[in-house]
Amino acid sequence: MSDANILLFTPKHEVEFENNIEDFISEVEAVSNPNTKMDYCSHYWCGLGNFTKIGVNSRKKDKSTWLDDSIIRFAKAYIKYHAIRSGSSIYAHFYAVRALEAAVTNRGEKVEIAKLLPRDFDQAAQEAKAGMAEGAAYQAGMKLNFMRKFLIDHKMIKPFEWKNPFPKPKDKKELTGDVGQEYRESKMPNEKSIMAMAEIFAKEDTDLTPRDIFTTSTFSLMMSAPERGSEPLYLRADCLDIHVFKKPQSSTESVSGSALKQSDGSEILFSEDDDEQPAQEQIGIKWFSGKGYGYENKWVPDVMNPIVKAAIERLQNQSEKARKFARMLEESEDFPRHSLCPTVNEDKLLTKAQAVAALGLDTSQLTNEQAVISGNQLLRKNGIAITDYAVTLRDLNTIVRGRLPEAWPYIPFKKGKVRLKWSEALYSCFANQFSAAKGTIYTELWIPNITTLNEDLKPTTKRNRTTGEISTGNLSIFARHGYRGLELRSHQPRHLLDTMASVNGMSDTLRSKWAGRADPKHNRYYDHTDEQEYNHDWLEHESKGELLVNDGARSLFKVQIAKGDLRSLQEHNTRTSLAVHITEYGECKHSYIDEPCMKHRDCLNCNELVCTKGNDDRLKRLQEQLKKEKLLLQGEEKAVNDGVSGAQQWYQRRLTTIKRCESLIAWLTSDDVKDGDMIKLADAESVTHLDRALEVNGRKRLPKIENHFREKATVNDATPVEFVSVNQLLAPTGIVVPNDDDDFDYNDFVLEDF
């Protein structure tokens, strides 16, 4: 029987489904695209996503990775429709489309939207589970169900029931143990990295490159308020709001006089008493939140005032020329005469060198050969003949203005609704301004972005296009300044500050306002309070009778409190106690994790060594040791001069020991130091037991977050408290009560008892 004799019956409802699908696709194709950069015919939509198969890397652009032709028209219309309707991120819709395409095509069939059945959605969910992470698979399941409802509501498929088979992944921040700790570490910064960043920031301006200034200053601003990594880039050059007022001498003084208005209508009142009161600055930064919160003047903690002022001043100085150049372009139609521009008439033909200078290429840091090559490339890039007397300043004026950034005179930020002019932006820069190998171009405006910051906070992941190996030319800020193995993420300060605020009792409403969040519910994703802090809070409530009403249970806390301040050990898995090491020069206190002192018999180079003035025997030993060290130095100096291998390292080590010994002796014999005063030198390069244990286990040292209200209460509480371990407190034999006949109590123990 021939094909012409085969009759295929199509039910009326399927015809209606297909007609509705076709009408939907045609209508969506006819409307404008959600953004001007995307090409509807392309499989790669700028700012939205790629129409590629499940599991394909977004950087891989090959026809074999495209979605099947049987679904591509509907997929594009569906994604475009929701991009226009929602205006927000639609990545999860791509997950659903890819999973559905894989479910059908893996059976060797074509995707027919009008004939989709529950089994197709079941298979799509399994494809998502196999090809995506747990969170992405859950999102794919949610959007598959959303697509099912959409198709049914618009009469494109036959109605049926189906639900997402995946439960919502458990929030890792709520987990305890190793999994919870690992997640917390991924969100929180390494304390060593923060301190290294502070040390780099503390250097003189002359010791920092433009990129160093950008990274250190930006990170400093982010440590003053919980901002997103891209939000400092929205700052104006005049973003600081500084108020000077007289600080009351005591809390009992009446506060009256001037008031500092806040954006929500509230006021901060300042005293206007006599001139003898110390002046204090209240500094605010006018931030713009990139996720719909808008502008907000956020007050800087007093301790960060000098840091913020220094960071803003550095960024202002660095962006001054770019802002001035942008202002010249705004205010005049003539050629913007920057610092490198030759002093000639606008209609005079320029030599090749003058044309290169007029285009703003700074060749001061380049060799002659590099300057020639870079100059030729710049002329060629702008369509100018590489010869003398080819253009005038008037010609260059047209060229320079013709390649101004999109949205001029405003900066074309990809996200957010901020409108900021180049002439007003704190981060306005020139092309190549951060490059060590290329000359800055003073007629080409450029602004760093979040990628610029992130790439400088951690080792590069860029690969050489020829060899495929990791590029060695792009060093992070830590590597450039000699810090090995350190890195940060731009979002980590936000998590750190939010956790500090939570630990110290800031309300959810105020935290969301401080962080620029439109929804306070999102606070929970940034609070990484550890279980030890929750234990502290629980014990506080217990001792106050706020949780327990049983008198017998509450009596456990009358004399003893279980305090496990494990945060000082960075929540490490170890549970160790402090041990005192008595040396011939003084004493030191260690946390012995799993090995003895690594500085044994090298106490002079240990940061933990404490020397007490007034002990003549120990002072005499120090003086004798200094004589021996100087004698040994002579032999090592001779070995260095003789070129003995390895001698230089020992010579430098001995020299450091001598300097530390001399410094200790100077302090111990100084009239400014009283008998009984303790002295500790803390400038030796040292790796602690904790550092070694963390490194071996692939863990990082987290910043110590303290509840300052609890610390103040502890200091002000005159009642003696004995701290015991949790194990002692909960032991079956009951609490341990000190015996009145004991010779001394643990709380009375001090180092001098030795």
MONOR-V240904 format. One record per pair of residues at least 12 apart in sequence whose C-alpha atoms are under 8 Angstrom apart, sorted by the first residue. I is the first residue (numbers start at 1). GAP is how many residues later the second one is. Records with the same first field share a line. If there is no record, write none. Layout:
I->GAP + GAP
This chain:
14->100 + 101 + 143
16->139 + 140
17->97 + 138 + 139 + 140
18->96 + 138
20->134 + 135 + 136
21->53 + 92 + 93 + 135
24->53
25->48 + 49 + 52 + 53
28->49 + 52 + 53
29->48
33->47 + 51
34->46 + 49 + 50
35->12
40->36
43->23
48->35 + 41 + 42 + 43
49->42 + 45
50->44
51->15 + 16 + 21 + 24 + 25 + 43 + 47
52->13 + 14 + 15 + 46
53->12 + 13 + 14 + 45 + 48 + 49
54->41 + 44 + 45 + 48 + 74 + 77
55->76 + 77
67->31 + 34
68->33 + 37
70->40 + 41 + 42
71->30 + 40 + 41 + 42
75->22
79->14 + 15
92->44 + 47 + 48 + 51
93->47 + 50 + 51
95->33 + 41 + 42 + 44 + 45 + 48
96->28 + 44 + 45 + 47 + 48 + 51
97->47
99->25 + 26 + 28 + 29 + 41
100->20 + 21 + 23 + 24
101->23
102->22 + 25
103->17 + 18 + 20 + 21 + 24
104->16 + 20
113->43 + 44
114->42 + 43 + 44
115->42 + 43
116->41
117->43
118->42 + 43 + 44
121->23 + 41
125->12 + 15 + 16 + 19 + 39 + 40
128->12 + 13
134->35
135->33 + 34
137->29
138->26 + 28 + 29 + 30 + 31
141->22 + 23 + 24 + 25
142->22
144->20
145->17 + 18 + 19
173->352 + 355
176->355
181->390
184->344
185->514 + 515 + 517
187->304 + 305 + 308
188->304 + 305 + 307 + 308 + 514
189->299 + 300 + 303 + 304 + 307 + 513 + 514
190->296 + 297 + 298 + 510 + 511 + 512 + 513
191->509 + 510 + 511 + 512
192->294 + 509
193->293 + 294 + 295
196->282 + 287
197->19 + 281
198->18
200->16 + 281
201->12 + 15 + 16
209->225
210->108 + 223 + 224
211->223 + 224
212->265
213->101 + 102
214->101
215->238 + 241 + 242 + 262
216->95
217->94 + 95 + 97 + 98
218->14 + 93
219->271
220->87 + 88 + 91
221->87 + 90
222->271 + 272
223->270 + 271 + 274
224->76 + 77 + 80 + 84
225->73 + 75 + 269 + 272 + 289 + 290
226->267 + 268 + 269 + 271 + 272 + 288 + 289
227->62 + 266 + 267 + 288 + 289
228->61 + 62 + 262 + 263 + 266
229->221 + 224 + 261 + 262
230->60 + 219 + 220
231->56 + 57 + 58 + 59
232->55
233->192 + 193 + 194 + 215 + 216
234->53 + 54 + 184 + 186 + 191 + 192
235->51 + 52 + 53 + 190 + 191 + 192
236->184 + 188 + 189 + 190
237->75 + 79 + 187 + 188 + 189 + 190
238->186 + 188
239->46 + 47 + 48
240->43 + 44 + 45 + 46
241->42 + 43 + 44 + 45
242->39 + 40 + 41 + 42
243->38 + 39 + 40
244->35 + 36 + 37 + 38
245->25 + 26 + 27 + 34 + 35 + 36 + 37
246->24 + 25 + 26 + 27 + 29 + 31 + 32 + 33 + 34
247->23 + 24 + 30 + 31 + 32 + 33
248->23 + 25 + 29 + 30
249->28
254->17
255->14 + 15 + 16 + 17
256->13 + 14 + 15 + 16
257->12 + 13 + 14 + 15
258->12 + 13 + 14
262->35
263->33 + 34
281->21 + 24
282->17 + 18 + 20
283->16 + 17 + 19 + 22
284->13 + 14 + 15 + 16
285->12 + 13 + 14 + 15
286->12
288->130
289->127 + 227 + 228
290->125 + 126 + 127
291->125 + 226 + 227
292->124 + 125 + 226
293->223 + 224 + 225
294->222
296->220
298->216
315->111 + 112
316->110 + 111
318->111
319->106 + 107 + 108 + 109 + 110
321->108
322->100 + 101 + 106 + 107 + 108 + 120 + 123
323->99 + 100 + 101 + 102 + 105 + 106
324->99
325->13 + 98 + 118
326->83 + 96 + 97 + 119
327->95 + 96
330->79
334->60 + 63
335->58 + 59 + 61 + 62
336->61
337->21
338->22 + 104 + 105
340->17 + 18 + 20 + 22 + 102
341->13 + 16 + 17 + 18 + 19
342->12 + 15 + 16
345->48
346->46 + 47 + 48
347->45 + 46 + 47
348->44 + 45
349->40 + 41 + 42 + 43 + 44
350->38 + 39 + 40 + 41 + 42 + 43
351->36 + 37 + 38 + 39
352->34 + 35 + 36 + 37 + 38
353->35
355->36 + 37
356->19 + 22 + 23
358->35 + 38
359->37 + 41 + 82 + 83 + 84
360->80 + 81 + 82 + 83
361->14 + 78 + 79 + 80 + 81
362->77 + 78 + 79 + 80
363->76 + 77
364->75
365->74
366->71 + 72 + 73
374->65
382->17
400->43 + 44
404->40 + 41
405->40
408->13
409->12 + 13 + 14
410->12
427->20 + 21
428->17 + 18 + 19
429->16 + 17 + 18 + 19
430->12 + 13 + 14 + 15 + 16 + 17
431->13 + 14 + 15
453->37
454->35 + 36
455->21
456->19 + 20 + 21
457->19 + 20 + 21 + 30 + 31 + 32 + 33
458->18 + 19 + 20 + 28 + 29 + 30 + 31
459->15 + 16 + 17 + 28
460->14 + 15 + 16
494->21 + 32
495->31 + 32 + 33
496->30 + 32
498->13 + 17 + 25 + 28 + 29
499->27 + 28 + 29 + 30 + 206
500->205 + 206 + 207
502->25 + 27
503->26 + 30 + 202 + 203 + 204
504->202 + 203 + 204 + 205
508->12 + 15
511->12
532->32 + 33 + 34 + 35
536->27
539->22 + 23
542->12 + 15
543->14 + 15
556->173 + 179
559->162 + 163 + 178
560->161 + 162 + 163 + 164 + 169 + 175
561->160 + 161 + 162 + 163 + 168
562->161 + 162 + 163 + 164 + 167
563->160 + 161 + 162 + 163
564->161 + 162
567->137 + 138
568->136
569->121
570->131 + 132 + 133 + 134
572->122
574->19
575->18
576->15 + 16 + 17
577->14 + 15
578->12 + 13 + 14
579->12 + 13
580->171
583->20
584->34 + 37
585->18 + 26 + 33 + 34 + 36 + 37
586->23 + 24 + 25 + 26 + 32
587->22 + 23 + 24 + 164
588->20 + 21 + 22
589->19 + 20
590->18
591->98 + 99
592->97
593->96 + 97 + 100
595->94
598->91
604->53 + 56 + 57
605->51 + 52 + 55 + 79
606->76 + 78 + 80
607->73 + 74 + 75 + 76 + 77 + 79
608->72 + 73 + 74
609->71 + 72
610->68 + 69 + 70 + 71
611->67 + 68 + 69
612->56 + 63 + 64 + 65 + 66 + 67
613->55 + 56 + 60 + 61 + 62 + 63 + 64 + 65 + 66
614->54 + 61 + 62
619->46 + 49
622->39 + 43
623->42
626->32 + 35 + 36
629->25 + 28 + 29
630->28
633->18 + 21 + 22
636->12 + 14 + 15
637->14
660->21
664->15 + 17
667->12
722->24 + 25
